[in-house]
């Protein structure tokens, strides 16, 4: 493994930690956006494929 001094280890944590956090946030937001888009697309396909059922408001 790499031989790092204490100062180098600290610097690696202070720089690398926020970068990894930003990457994780970006990946989760990208995934959320894709899932939201797929859900909307499937909902739209289901609405256009299924004929509108007549409402039966007079019966209980």
Wavefront OBJ file of the C-alpha trace (Angstrom):
o trace
v 0.000 0.000 0.000
v 1.026 3.608 -0.239
v 3.259 4.986 2.454
v 1.663 8.278 3.434
v 2.553 10.596 6.234
v -0.110 11.709 8.701
v -0.399 15.075 6.964
v -0.878 13.392 3.583
v -3.554 11.092 4.978
v -5.397 14.053 6.458
v -5.155 15.968 3.191
v -6.458 12.943 1.291
v -9.469 12.717 3.606
v -10.184 16.440 3.500
v -10.046 16.576 -0.302
v -11.337 13.118 -1.216
v -14.278 13.009 1.181
v -16.221 15.934 -0.292
v -15.455 14.759 -3.837
v -16.861 11.294 -3.134
v -19.889 12.903 -1.479
v -20.532 15.082 -4.532
v -20.248 12.079 -6.843
v -22.724 10.111 -4.730
v -25.180 13.002 -4.713
v -24.882 13.429 -8.484
v -25.438 9.710 -9.083
v -28.493 9.562 -6.823
v -30.086 12.633 -8.437
v -29.431 11.190 -11.889
v -31.064 7.908 -10.881
v -34.037 9.719 -9.320
v -34.565 11.714 -12.512
v -34.475 8.603 -14.657
v -36.943 6.764 -12.415
v -39.290 9.738 -12.383
v -39.142 9.959 -16.178
v -39.828 6.220 -16.573
v -42.769 6.391 -14.179
v -44.319 9.311 -16.066
v -43.768 7.545 -19.384
v -45.376 4.311 -18.141
v -48.305 6.225 -16.678
v -48.826 8.033 -19.987
v -48.650 4.752 -21.930
v -51.166 3.129 -19.573
v -53.591 6.036 -19.942
v -53.366 6.040 -23.719
v -53.650 2.229 -24.022
v -56.631 1.729 -21.714
v -59.953 3.127 -22.890
v -61.667 5.415 -20.447
v -64.175 3.437 -18.392
v -67.623 5.013 -18.136
v -68.330 6.451 -14.739
v -71.084 4.853 -12.776
v -71.988 7.710 -10.450
v -75.679 6.798 -10.023
v -75.013 3.421 -8.397
v -73.556 2.847 -4.987
l 1 2 3 4 5 6 7 8 9 10 11 12 13 14 15 16 17 18 19 20 21 22 23 24 25 26 27 28 29 30 31 32 33 34 35 36 37 38 39 40 41 42 43 44 45 46 47 48 49 50 51 52 53 54 55 56 57 58 59 60
